Amino acid sequence: MHVRTRNLFTRSVAGVAIAGAAALAAPALASAAPAVKAPTVTAAAASSTITVTVANPNTDPSVTCGAHAFAASRASELEKDPSKLFEPGFTFWKVSDKARVGASDTKSFTTPEFNDGVFAVVGECTSASGGTPVLGKPQVVSLPEDAIFGSLRNGALENVLDFVLEGNIDGLIKAISAGSSQPA
């Protein structure tokens, strides 16, 4: 009987210790900030400017989002090192710190006039508590409006940057074949 009572007592103490540890850990787990999500960004040419819409999918009020426009030829640099986005001279335009998009909000912006060329617009979200910004998917825009991509909008090459950034050369070749058979 004595051994049985001791085993029961040991199990009870162990159970109380586990419950106590769980109670202490629960507030820490509940207060942990949710993971930061990338924004949804749309970009479209409007004469010699770009209209950019940024939607912040995060519900944490400490997470804000912005967007940056840069030369599309530099997209591979950004893919290799996302911190390039914040280096002076990398971007031509960005959402100002005052105008950043708050949690669960959407805002539209218009860039200043750019010279003709191909630009990428990428969104990013950051938490006030720090950490690495989370980048969205770059959107490619040609200026003047649709100067380069206009004839590809109806074909399979509309998302050519996706093929290049993802290294999907076989998909690009198939898209070129399909695009070349599109009616004029």
N, C-alpha and C positions, 0 to 999 in steps of 0.2 A: 504494500500500500504506500509505503513511504517513497519509493522510487516513482510510482505513478503520480503522486502529488507533486514531486519535484519536477517531473517532465511537464506537467500541466502548468506549473508556475513559470518554468523557463519559456514555454511557448507563449504564455500570456505576456511576459515581459518583452519578448521579441516582437510580438504583435503590436504592443503599445509603442515600442521604439520605432518600428516601421511607420506606424500611423503618425507619430510625432514628426518624423523626418519628412513625410509627405506633406503634412500641414505646414511645416516651415518652408518647403520648396514651392508650394502652390503659389504664394504671392510673387515669388521671383519669376515663375513661369508665366503667370498672368500678366505681369508687367513687361515682359519681353516684347519689344517692338516687332510688328509683323514684317515680313520680307518686303523690300521695296520692289514694285513692279515698274516695268518700262512704260512710258506713255504711248498713246496712239497719236501719230502725227500724220497729217495730210499736207501736201504741198502742191501748189499749182502755179504755173506761170500766168502772170497778168501783165502783158506788155513787157516792160523791162524790170518788173519787180516780181517777187514771189509771195503769194498768199499762203500763210502757214496757220494751221489749226492744231492746237495741242490739247489733248484730253488726258487728265491725270486720273488713272484708275485706282489710285491709292486712297484709303479711307483715313489713314493716320494723318492728323493735321500738321505734323512736323515734316511731312514729305511734300516738296514742291517740285514742279517740272518746268523745263524750258526747252528751247530748240536752238539749233545752230545751223547756219548755212556756210558751206565751204566748197572749194573746187572739188568736183566729183573725182578727179584724178588722184586725190589724196585719200580716198575711201579705204584703200588697202593699208595705209599708214594707221588710220584710226582703228581698223580691225586688229592690227598687231598690237597697238598700244592705245587704249581708250583715253589715257591721260593727255594725249596729244590735243584733244578737243579743248583743253583749258590752257594750252600754250599760247602766248601772245603771237598774233599773226596767222594762226592756223585757220581761224574762221573769219569770214567777211562780215557776218552779222550774228547776233545772239539776242535772245530775249533778255531784257534788262533784269537786274536783281529785284527791282520794285514790281515788275510786271509778271513775275513767275506765277504759274498756275497752281492754285491751292488744291487740296484734297477734294476728289470727286467733282472737279470743276473743268470747264472747257473754255478756252479763249482763242481768238483769232488775231493774227498779226500780219502786217505787211512790211516786207523788207524795204530798205532804200533801193533806188535804182542801181542795177548792176550792169556791167558791160556784157556783151553777148558771150555766151559760153554754156557749159554744162556744170550744174551745181548739184550738190547733195545736201539734203536737209535731214538732220537727225535730232531726235528728241532725247532728253535725259531727265531722270528723276533722282533727287538726292534727299537724304534725311538730314534734319538739323543736327542730329546726334552724330553725324559724320558717316564714314564708310565710303566705299567706292560708288560713284554714280552708276546707275543702271541705264544703259543706252537702248534705244529702240532701233527699229529697222530703218536704214537710210532710204529716203525718197529722192529720186533723181528728177531734176527739172532742167529743161533746156531753155535758154533765153537767146533771142526773142522767143516768144511763146511757140512751143513745139517746133522750133527750127530744125532740130536734129531728129527727134523721135516722132514727129507728126505722122509720117508714113508708116510707122510701126505700130501705132495705137490699135489698129484692127488686126494685126498679125500676132504671131506667137512670141515676138521679141519685145513685147511691152515691158517685161520684167527682166531685161537683159542684165541689169546689175545683180539680181538675185543669182543668176547663173555664175557670174564672175566671182562674187563674194563667197559663194558656197563651194566654189571649185568644181562645179558640175559641168565640165567641158562636154561630156557626152550629151547632156540635156541641151546645152547651147547649140551643138551641132544639129540635133534633132529640130530645135526651134528655128534655126536658120533654114533648114530644109522645108519645114512647114511654112515659115514666113515667106519664102520665095515662091510658094505655090498659091499664095493669097491673091485674090483678084485685085487688079489695080483700081 
